[in-house]
């Protein structure tokens, strides 16, 4: 006897959600210490193998992430070339020298630099590029590295909606509807300023005891090599290119990729070095991780749950836009810590674009996607990249350590951001 179609549909829906939940749990918990990408790819493969998602649809879903793949590849190439040319060590020495034996001053320097890197090069660049530099700085300063490494993780998310280029999740959430630079700034400048200030105050409060230590002096700094200077110039040019692309409303992935490749080729050619060490040390596993998450979200979209959420969001925005914005921002912020902000951003993009909600509702959702991950260590792709960077330096931060700090830092910053956004909403 053939089961009723609605029963089959219900079974398929349950299976898709079960696979998505298990795959996401694997990414977050890393059972057996297997890399994050294995679990995302395995979940995506199961959807196809069990015929829950046709393979052409899965490929099309993975292809949606092309701009993100280009963006991440370009940033990782820039970071690895800069690391190989000792740019990070030189920057670290400069930071320690300007700290003038003060841990509090060093903390502020790291925070300001992290803010600038996040704003102009993305939160992933802060995780990948800045974290090794900060670790080198703490070695040179002979201080406990954790307070300064935490700055890299928290500011990577806190400053990630200053500009469209500040977070790949922004590209995902807005997709083809990305606002131009000036409308973006009108929407997010005040919330971003509020978050950056509140996050600094809360983070410094949590680390106040560690910041009484004395920072060691650096007598001399080895001059930056020609390759290091070229890498620094390449990063600066990349930031300008991304600003120009953002102002014109262009995709950001391909310009970042081209900049990363050009800088790597020029630096390696002048230094007469083989490209293989750079290519070998890039964290390529991030790309299949992102692709797997895109496919998993597409699977969820076929269940009909996301369209139902879109209808609910549309009705809520029509009835009470302010309340809907608050509830959406808070719900998404919490959700990012349950499923990671990239799949949450993908789901939120599907829902918000289908619902055609007002700008400040979409803005509240984006703030939840970008800032919510500051609660837990598995909340964002940037924080996962940060963890990978720490492992390369033989450092480890437990989920409980991060959560203790996140509970103090994230909630007040989120409330400040949503308040600033919705206070300006009538004039947007």
C-alpha positions as CSV (number, residue, x, y, z in Angstrom):
1,X,0.0,0.0,0.0
2,X,1.4,3.4,-1.0
3,X,1.6,5.9,1.8
4,X,-0.3,9.1,1.5
5,X,1.6,12.0,-0.2
6,X,1.3,14.2,2.9
7,X,2.9,11.5,5.0
8,X,5.8,11.2,2.6
9,X,6.2,14.9,2.6
10,X,6.2,15.0,6.4
11,X,8.8,12.2,6.6
12,X,11.1,14.0,4.1
13,X,10.7,17.3,6.0
14,X,11.7,15.6,9.3
15,X,14.6,13.9,7.6
16,X,15.9,17.1,6.1
17,X,15.7,19.0,9.4
18,X,17.3,16.1,11.3
19,X,20.2,16.0,8.8
20,X,20.6,19.8,9.0
21,X,20.6,19.8,12.8
22,X,23.1,16.9,13.1
23,X,25.4,18.5,10.5
24,X,25.3,21.9,12.2
25,X,25.9,20.2,15.6
26,X,28.9,18.5,14.0
27,X,30.3,21.9,12.8
28,X,29.8,23.4,16.3
29,X,30.9,20.5,18.5
30,X,33.6,18.9,16.2
31,X,33.1,15.3,17.4
32,X,36.4,13.3,17.4
33,X,38.1,16.7,16.6
34,X,37.3,16.3,12.9
35,X,37.4,19.5,11.0
36,X,34.2,21.6,10.7
37,X,33.9,21.2,6.9
38,X,33.5,17.4,7.1
39,X,30.2,17.6,9.0
40,X,28.8,20.3,6.7
41,X,29.8,18.4,3.5
42,X,28.6,15.1,4.9
43,X,25.2,16.6,5.7
44,X,24.9,18.1,2.2
45,X,25.9,14.8,0.6
46,X,23.3,12.9,2.7
47,X,20.5,15.2,1.3
48,X,21.5,14.3,-2.2
49,X,22.2,10.6,-1.6
50,X,18.9,10.1,0.1
51,X,17.2,12.0,-2.8
52,X,15.9,14.6,-0.4
53,X,17.4,17.3,-2.6
54,X,18.0,16.8,-6.3
55,X,21.7,17.2,-7.2
56,X,21.2,20.0,-9.7
57,X,19.4,22.0,-7.0
58,X,22.3,21.2,-4.6
59,X,24.9,22.4,-7.1
60,X,22.9,25.6,-7.8
61,X,22.7,26.2,-4.0
62,X,26.5,25.8,-3.7
63,X,27.0,28.1,-6.6
64,X,25.1,30.9,-4.8
65,X,28.1,31.2,-2.5
66,X,30.5,32.1,-5.4
67,X,30.9,35.7,-4.2
68,X,31.7,34.5,-0.6
69,X,34.2,31.9,-1.9
70,X,36.0,34.5,-3.9
71,X,36.0,36.9,-0.9
72,X,37.4,34.4,1.5
73,X,40.0,33.1,-0.9
74,X,41.4,36.5,-1.6
75,X,41.5,37.4,2.1
76,X,43.2,34.1,3.1
77,X,45.9,34.6,0.4
78,X,46.6,38.2,1.6
79,X,46.9,36.9,5.2
80,X,49.2,34.0,4.4
81,X,51.5,36.1,2.2
82,X,51.7,38.8,4.9
83,X,52.4,36.2,7.6
84,X,55.2,34.6,5.5
85,X,56.8,38.1,5.0
86,X,56.8,38.7,8.8
87,X,54.4,41.7,8.4
88,X,52.5,40.5,11.5
89,X,55.6,40.3,13.6
90,X,56.6,43.9,12.6
91,X,53.1,45.2,13.4
92,X,53.2,43.4,16.7
93,X,56.5,45.0,17.6
94,X,55.1,48.5,16.7
95,X,52.0,47.9,18.8
96,X,54.1,46.9,21.9
97,X,56.4,49.9,21.5
98,X,53.5,52.3,21.3
99,X,51.9,50.7,24.3
100,X,54.8,52.1,26.4
101,X,54.6,49.4,29.1
102,X,50.9,49.7,29.6
103,X,48.6,46.7,29.2
104,X,45.6,48.9,29.1
105,X,47.1,51.0,26.3
106,X,48.1,47.8,24.4
107,X,44.5,46.6,24.8
108,X,43.1,49.8,23.3
109,X,45.6,49.7,20.4
110,X,44.6,46.2,19.5
111,X,40.9,47.2,19.7
112,X,41.3,50.2,17.4
113,X,43.4,48.2,14.9
114,X,40.8,45.4,15.0
115,X,38.0,47.8,14.4
116,X,39.8,49.3,11.4
117,X,40.7,45.9,9.9
118,X,37.1,44.7,10.4
119,X,35.5,47.8,8.9
120,X,37.8,48.0,5.8
121,X,38.8,44.3,5.2
122,X,36.0,42.3,6.8
123,X,35.6,40.4,10.1
124,X,37.1,37.3,8.5
125,X,40.3,39.3,7.8
126,X,40.4,40.2,11.5
127,X,40.2,36.6,12.4
128,X,42.7,35.4,9.8
129,X,45.0,38.4,9.5
130,X,45.0,40.2,12.9
131,X,45.0,37.2,15.2
132,X,48.5,36.0,14.4
133,X,49.8,39.6,14.7
134,X,48.2,40.0,18.1
135,X,49.6,36.7,19.3
136,X,53.0,37.8,18.2
137,X,52.5,41.1,20.0
138,X,51.7,39.3,23.3
139,X,54.8,37.2,22.9
140,X,56.9,40.3,22.4
141,X,55.1,42.0,25.3
142,X,55.4,39.0,27.6
143,X,51.8,39.2,28.7
144,X,48.9,36.7,28.9
145,X,47.6,36.5,25.3
146,X,44.0,35.6,25.9
147,X,42.6,39.2,26.7
148,X,44.1,40.5,23.5
149,X,43.1,37.5,21.4
150,X,39.5,37.9,22.7
151,X,39.5,41.4,21.3
152,X,40.1,40.0,17.8
153,X,37.1,37.7,18.1
154,X,34.7,40.2,19.6
155,X,35.5,43.2,17.5
156,X,35.4,41.0,14.4
157,X,31.6,40.7,15.0
158,X,30.9,44.0,16.7
159,X,32.3,46.2,13.8
160,X,31.0,43.9,11.1
161,X,28.1,46.0,9.9
162,X,29.8,49.4,9.6
163,X,30.2,48.8,5.9
164,X,28.8,46.2,3.4
165,X,32.3,44.8,3.0
166,X,32.8,44.3,6.8
167,X,31.2,40.9,6.8
168,X,30.5,38.3,4.1
169,X,27.2,37.6,5.9
170,X,26.1,41.1,4.7
171,X,26.6,39.9,1.1
172,X,24.6,36.8,1.9
173,X,21.7,38.6,3.7
174,X,21.1,41.3,1.1
175,X,22.2,39.4,-2.0
176,X,21.2,41.2,-5.1
177,X,19.4,43.9,-3.0
178,X,22.6,45.2,-1.4
179,X,22.2,49.0,-0.6
180,X,24.7,51.4,-2.0
181,X,27.2,52.9,0.5
182,X,25.4,56.1,1.5
183,X,22.0,54.4,2.2
184,X,23.9,51.7,4.1
185,X,25.6,54.3,6.3
186,X,22.4,56.1,7.0
187,X,21.0,52.8,8.3
188,X,23.9,51.4,10.2
189,X,26.3,54.2,11.2
190,X,24.7,55.0,14.6
191,X,24.1,51.3,15.6
192,X,27.7,50.5,14.7
193,X,29.1,53.3,16.8
194,X,27.0,52.2,19.7
195,X,28.1,48.6,19.4
196,X,31.8,49.4,19.1
197,X,31.8,51.6,22.2
198,X,29.6,49.3,24.4
199,X,31.6,46.2,23.3
200,X,34.9,47.9,24.2
201,X,33.6,48.9,27.7
202,X,32.1,45.5,28.4
203,X,35.1,43.6,27.1
204,X,37.6,45.7,29.1
205,X,35.5,45.2,32.2
206,X,35.7,41.4,31.8
207,X,39.5,41.6,31.4
208,X,40.2,44.3,34.0
209,X,42.3,42.1,36.2
210,X,44.6,40.9,33.4
211,X,45.2,44.5,32.2
212,X,47.2,45.4,35.4
213,X,50.2,43.6,34.0
214,X,53.3,45.4,32.9
215,X,54.1,45.2,29.1
216,X,57.8,44.4,28.3
217,X,59.8,47.0,26.4
218,X,61.2,46.4,22.9
219,X,64.6,47.9,22.4
220,X,64.8,47.5,18.6
221,X,62.6,46.5,15.8
222,X,63.8,44.6,12.7
223,X,63.0,46.7,9.6
224,X,60.1,45.4,7.5
225,X,61.3,43.5,4.4
226,X,60.5,44.6,0.9
227,X,58.1,41.7,0.7
228,X,56.4,42.8,3.9
229,X,56.0,46.4,2.6
230,X,54.5,45.0,-0.6
231,X,52.1,42.9,1.4
232,X,51.1,45.8,3.5
233,X,50.6,48.0,0.4
234,X,48.5,45.2,-1.1
235,X,46.2,45.0,1.9
236,X,45.8,48.8,1.8
237,X,45.0,48.8,-1.9
238,X,42.5,45.9,-1.4
239,X,40.7,48.0,1.2
240,X,40.4,50.9,-1.3
241,X,39.2,48.6,-4.1
242,X,36.6,47.1,-1.8
243,X,35.4,50.6,-0.7
244,X,35.1,51.6,-4.4
245,X,33.2,48.4,-5.3
246,X,30.9,48.9,-2.3
247,X,30.2,52.5,-3.2
248,X,29.2,51.5,-6.8
249,X,27.1,48.6,-5.5
250,X,29.3,45.9,-7.2
251,X,29.9,42.4,-5.9
252,X,32.9,42.3,-3.5
253,X,34.1,38.7,-3.9
254,X,35.8,38.9,-7.3
255,X,37.7,42.1,-6.6
256,X,39.0,40.7,-3.3
257,X,40.1,37.5,-5.1
258,X,41.9,39.3,-7.8
259,X,43.6,41.6,-5.3
260,X,44.7,38.6,-3.2
261,X,46.1,36.7,-6.2
262,X,47.9,39.8,-7.6
263,X,49.5,40.6,-4.3
264,X,50.6,37.0,-3.7
265,X,52.1,36.7,-7.2
266,X,54.0,40.1,-7.0
267,X,55.4,39.4,-3.5
268,X,56.4,35.9,-4.3
269,X,57.9,36.8,-7.6
270,X,60.0,39.6,-6.2
271,X,61.1,37.5,-3.2
272,X,61.8,34.6,-5.6
273,X,59.8,32.2,-3.4
274,X,57.8,29.1,-4.3
275,X,54.0,29.6,-4.1
276,X,53.5,26.1,-2.6
277,X,54.2,27.0,1.1
278,X,51.5,29.8,0.9
279,X,49.0,27.6,-0.9
280,X,49.7,24.7,1.5
281,X,49.0,26.8,4.6
282,X,45.8,28.6,3.5
283,X,42.8,27.2,5.3
284,X,41.1,25.8,2.2
285,X,38.6,23.8,4.3
286,X,36.6,26.9,4.9
287,X,35.3,26.8,1.3
288,X,33.7,23.4,1.4
289,X,32.3,24.3,4.8
290,X,30.5,27.3,3.4
291,X,29.3,25.3,0.3
292,X,27.9,22.6,2.6
293,X,26.0,25.2,4.6
294,X,24.5,26.7,1.5
295,X,23.2,23.3,0.4
296,X,21.8,22.5,3.9
297,X,19.9,25.8,3.9
298,X,18.5,25.1,0.4
299,X,17.3,21.7,1.8
300,X,15.5,23.5,4.6
301,X,14.0,25.9,2.1
302,X,12.3,23.0,0.3
303,X,10.4,22.0,3.5
304,X,8.1,25.0,3.3
305,X,9.1,26.2,6.8
306,X,11.0,29.2,5.5
307,X,8.2,30.4,3.2
308,X,5.9,30.1,6.2
309,X,8.3,32.3,8.3
310,X,8.4,34.8,5.5
311,X,4.6,35.1,5.6
312,X,4.6,35.5,9.4
313,X,7.4,38.2,9.1
314,X,5.4,40.1,6.4
315,X,2.3,40.1,8.5
316,X,4.1,41.2,11.6
317,X,5.9,44.0,9.8
318,X,2.6,45.3,8.4
319,X,0.9,45.2,11.9
320,X,3.8,46.5,14.1
321,X,7.1,47.1,12.3
322,X,8.9,48.3,15.5
323,X,8.0,45.3,17.6
324,X,8.7,43.0,14.6
325,X,12.1,44.5,14.2
326,X,12.9,44.0,17.9
327,X,11.7,40.4,17.9
328,X,13.4,39.6,14.6
329,X,16.8,41.0,15.8
330,X,16.7,39.3,19.2
331,X,15.5,35.9,17.7
332,X,18.1,35.9,15.0
333,X,20.9,36.9,17.4
334,X,20.0,33.9,19.7
335,X,19.6,31.6,16.7
336,X,23.1,32.3,15.4
337,X,24.5,30.7,18.5
338,X,22.4,27.6,17.9
339,X,23.2,27.1,14.2
340,X,26.1,29.5,13.3
341,X,25.5,32.8,11.7
342,X,26.2,31.8,8.1
343,X,23.3,29.3,7.9
344,X,21.2,31.6,10.0
345,X,22.1,34.5,7.6
346,X,21.1,32.3,4.6
347,X,17.8,31.4,6.1
348,X,17.2,35.0,7.2
349,X,18.0,36.2,3.7
350,X,15.5,33.8,2.2
351,X,12.8,34.8,4.7
352,X,13.4,38.6,4.7
353,X,13.7,38.9,0.9
354,X,10.5,36.9,0.4
355,X,8.6,38.9,3.0
356,X,9.7,42.3,1.5
357,X,9.9,44.0,4.9
358,X,10.9,47.6,5.6
359,X,14.6,48.6,5.7
360,X,14.8,48.8,9.5
361,X,13.4,45.3,9.9
362,X,16.0,43.9,7.6
363,X,18.5,46.0,9.4
364,X,17.5,44.5,12.8
365,X,17.9,41.0,11.3
366,X,21.3,41.8,9.9
367,X,22.4,43.2,13.3
368,X,21.2,39.9,14.9
369,X,23.2,37.9,12.3
370,X,26.4,39.9,12.7
371,X,26.4,40.7,16.4
372,X,24.6,37.7,17.9
373,X,27.6,35.4,17.5
374,X,29.5,37.3,20.2
375,X,27.6,35.2,22.7
376,X,29.3,31.9,21.9
377,X,32.4,30.5,20.3
378,X,30.6,28.8,17.5
379,X,28.3,31.6,16.6
380,X,30.0,32.9,13.5
381,X,32.3,31.8,10.6
382,X,34.8,34.5,11.7
383,X,35.0,33.0,15.2
384,X,35.5,29.6,13.7
385,X,38.4,31.0,11.6
386,X,39.7,32.7,14.8
387,X,39.7,29.3,16.6
388,X,41.6,27.8,13.6
389,X,44.1,30.6,13.8
390,X,44.6,30.0,17.6
391,X,45.2,26.3,17.0
392,X,48.0,27.2,14.6
393,X,49.6,29.1,17.5
394,X,49.0,26.2,20.0
395,X,46.4,28.3,21.9
396,X,43.0,27.0,23.0
397,X,39.9,28.8,24.1
398,X,37.1,26.6,25.5
399,X,33.4,27.2,24.8
400,X,32.8,28.0,28.5
401,X,35.6,30.6,28.6
402,X,34.1,32.4,25.6
403,X,30.5,32.1,26.9
404,X,31.4,33.7,30.3
405,X,32.7,36.8,28.4
406,X,30.0,36.7,25.8
407,X,27.2,36.8,28.4
408,X,28.6,40.2,29.6
409,X,29.5,41.6,26.2
410,X,26.9,40.7,23.7
411,X,23.5,41.5,25.3
412,X,24.1,45.1,26.1
413,X,25.7,45.7,22.7
414,X,22.7,44.1,20.9
415,X,20.2,46.3,22.9
416,X,22.3,49.4,22.1
417,X,22.5,48.6,18.4
418,X,18.7,47.9,18.0
419,X,17.8,50.9,20.1
420,X,20.0,53.2,17.9
421,X,18.6,51.6,14.7
422,X,15.0,51.9,15.7
423,X,15.4,55.3,17.2
424,X,16.4,56.5,13.7
425,X,13.8,54.3,11.9
426,X,11.2,57.1,11.4
427,X,13.7,59.2,9.4
428,X,15.0,56.3,7.3
